[in-house]
Amino acid sequence: HEPQYLDLYAGYADLALTGHAHGGQIRLPFTEGLFAPGQGTLPKLTSGMHKKEGTTMVISRGLGNSVFPFRFLNRPEIVVVDLNRGS
């Protein structure tokens, strides 16, 4: 739920599934958003896959809103993750 803690997750888990950033809620072209809960203005971790020290973090933009009652240039998203057993 807290993508801003990637540094804490790194090395402790193979996979972290997060959200809460709402994709930055209001996005402008070439930005990760203007605001995200827990990250404040101009957040760095709002969607997509991020890797650090053997940990992969997947951030969903989610379906809902946060402080603001709308989204702008930020389509809702449901992430589907396929897990496969390693050898």
Secondary structure, DSSP 8 states (H G I E B T S, - for coil): --GGGHHHHTTT-SEEEE--SGGGSB--TTSS-SEETTTEES-S-SSEEEEETTEEEEE---SS--SSSS-BS--------------
